Amino acid sequence: MNYHWNWAILFAPEPGGSGTYLHYLFVGLGWTLATALAAWAIALTIGGIVGTLRTTDHPWVVRLGNGYVEIFRNVPLLVQMFLWYFVAPELVPTAVGDWIKQMPPPWGSYVPAVLCLGLYTSVRIAEQMKASIQSLPRGQRYAGTAMGLTAWQGYRYVILPQAVRIILPPLTSEFMNIIKNSSVAFTIGLMELTGRAKSMQEFSFQVFEAFAAATVIYMLTNLVVVIGMRWLERKVRVPGLLAAPTAVQAAH
C-alpha cells in the first residue's frame, strides 16, 4: 500500500493551542539550541582547561585530568542523562535535592540535560585540546622560556592561541554533535525538537511527516553551524598551521 504524504498537517493547529504543528516544532528547536549552547559553554570551558592541564609537567594534575576523561568517556550518554536526572538529586544534601526535584518544567529537565551534555562533550574537547597542544613543535615552549615567560604565560601567549586555531575544524563537528545529542534529553521530559516531533506523531498519527520535518530542521540548523564555523576558521587562520588539524582529528 502506498503512503500518501500529508504535509498540510504541519499547518494544522496542534492540540495545545500554541499554533500550528510547524510552530510547535520550531519552539522545540528553540529549546534544542538553548540546551546545546549552554552545554557548549560548559564543554568549551571545562574541556579546554582539562585538556590543557593534561599537557603540563605535573604528574598528579595529568592523572586527575585523565581520570576525569575516562569516567565520562566510558559511560553512555543515555546512562549519564538518567544519572543526572534521577540519581544526582539523591546524592546532594536533602534541601538541595528537594529544590532540584521541585523545579518547575521545563527547568527540572533542562538543567540536568545541560550539565550532562556539557560534561559529556567536555571530555571530547579535552582530548582534542591535548592533541592540539602536543601537535605543536616543542620549540614553541622553549622559545617562550627563552623569552623569560613563565609556564602559564607560555601557554597564554604562545601555545593556546595556536592550539585553539588548530582545533576549530574538529570543534565544528563537536558543536554539531551536541545539537544532535540534545535529542537524548527528551527521555527525561525536555520537549526539545525530537520530543516535540514524537509528540506530534502521537497526536496526529503522521509519523513520517513529523520526523521528516524534524530531520530537515536539524539539517538546516547544522548547515548554518558549518557555514559559521568555516567563516570563523578563515578569519583566524594562521599560515603554517593548516596541516596540524589532520593530526588532531587522527588522535581524536
N, C-alpha and C positions, 0 to 999 in steps of 0.2 A: 504493500500500500504506500503510495507516495504521500509525503508530508508536505502540506502547503504552509509556507511561511506566512505569518500574520504580523507584519511589522507595525501595523496600526495599534497593536497593544501597547507599544511604547508611549503613545499619546493618549491612552485611556487613563482615567483617574484611578489612582491607587486607593485601597480601602481606608488608609489612614487620613485621607483628606488633605494631604500636603501638596497635591498637584498631580501631575502625570507620572507614570512609571519612569519615564526618561529623567524627569526632575528628581525622582526618588533615587535613581542610580547615581546621578551627579552629586547629590548630597552625600551618598556613600563614598564617592570619590574624594569629597572634601575631608571626610574622616580618615580615609586611606592616606591622603597627603599629610594631614595633621599628625597622624601616628608615625608615618615614615620620617618626616622632617624632625620631629622631636627625638625619635630614636637615632636618627643620623647624627644629630648634635652630640648625643651621648657617645655614640660609637666612635666618632672622629676624635673626641676629646680623650676618652679612656684608651682607645686603640692607639692613638698617636703617642700618648705617654708611656703605655706599657711596651709598645714596640721599640721606642727609643731607649727605655731603661734596660731592655734585653740586650742592648749592644754596648753597655757600659762595662767598665773593668771591675765592677763589684759583684763577686760571685753570688752572694746571698740575694741581691736585688734581681739578678738574672734568674735565679731559681724561683723566686716569688713570681716573676713575670711568666716563666714557663709553666708554673703550676696553675696560674690563672687561665692561661690559654688552654691547657689540657682539660681543665674542668669544664669550661663552657663549650669547647670544641667537640667533646666526646659524648655530649648528651643531645639527643634530637631536639629540634626546635619545639615540636609539639609538646614534648615532655616538659621542657623548660617553661612553656606557656602555662601549663597546668600547675607546675610548681609555684610559679609567681602568683597565680590566681587563688589556688586552693590551699597551698602549704605555707607560703610566706607569712600570711596574716596570723598563723598559729605559732610562729616562731618568734615574733616580736612581743614586747610587753602587752598585757591584756588590753590596756586602754588604747594603745596604738592599733592593735589588731581589730578591736571593735570599731574604731574610727574608720579603718580601711574597709571593713565589711559593710559599714553603713553609708559609704559614699554613694550618692545618687547616680543612676545611669545617665549618660554612658561612662561617667568618670571612673566608676568602680571597675570597668573593664579596660578603659583607655590607659590608665596609669600602669597596671601590670603589663599590658601589651607593649607600651613604650619602653619600660625597663627591660623586659625580656628581649625585645628586638634590638635594643641598644647594646646590651651586653653580649648578646649572641653575635652581632655583627662586629663588635669591637675586637674580638679575637682574630677575625679575618683581617681587619685593618692592621692589627698589631703584627701579624705575620708579614704583611706587605711592607709595613714601615721598617721592620727589621731587615728584610731582604733588600729594601731600597737603600738603607744606610750601608749595609755590607757590600752593596754593589759599587759603591764609590771607591776610588783609589785611596789606599791608606795614606798616600802623600797629602791628602786633604787635611787629615788630622795633624800630621807632622808640620804642615805649613802653618796651621793655626797656633800650634805650640811654639814654633819658631818666632811667631809674631808677638808672643807674650800673652796669648789668650789662655784663660783657664779652660778646663774641660767643658764647663757649662757654656762659656762664651763661644767655644769652638763649635758646639752643637748649634747654638742660637744663630751665629753669624755665618758659619761656613757649611756645616753638614746638613742641617734641617732645611734651609732654603732650597738646596739641590734635591734632597730626598723627597720633599713634598711635590716638586715638579715631576720627578720620576714616577711617582705612584698615581698621578692623575688618571692615566688610562685605566688601570685596574679599579680605581675608585669609581669610575663611571659604571662599571659592572656591579660593584657593591651597592651603589645607590639604586640601580635598577632592581637588584635582588631584594633590597629592603622594602621597596614598594611592593614587590610581588609577595614577599614573605609576610607582609602585614595581613594578607588574606587569612593566615592561620588564626588571627585574633577573633574571627567570627566564632570559633569554637568556645570562647569564653564570654560570648554575648555582645561583642562590639559589632555594631551594624555598619561595617565599612562596605566597600564596593561588592566584594564577594558575598558577604552576608545579606546584602540587600538584593543581589541577583537571586540568591537562593530563596529569599522571602518572596520575591516577585514571582518566581516559578511556582511556589506553593499556593499563592493566591490566584494566579491567572492560569495555571497549568500550561503555560507556554515556556517549556524548558529551553528549547533551542534559542528562541528569541532573547530570553533573559540572559543566558550565558554568552551568547554571541555578542550581544550589546556590551556586556562587561568585558569581554575579550578585546573588542575594538577600543574601548575606553582605556584599558591597560596598555594596549599597543601604542595609541596616540600619546598617552602620558609619558611612556618610556622613550618615545621618539623625541619628544620635547627635551627630556633629560639628556639624551645623546647629543642633540644639537647644541644644547647649552654647554655641556662639558667639552665638546670638541672646540667650541669657541674659546672656552677658558684655557684649554691646552695650548691653542695657538697664541693666545695672549701672553702666557707666561713662559713659553718655550724658550729654552736656552740652547744654542748650538753646541753640539758635543755631547749632549745628554740624550740624544734621540735613540741610541741603541740600548740604553740601560733598561727601559721598561720590559724588554724581552726577558732579561734575566729575572726581573721581579715576578713577572707572570709565570715563568717556568718554576720558580721557587714556590709560588702560591699553589 
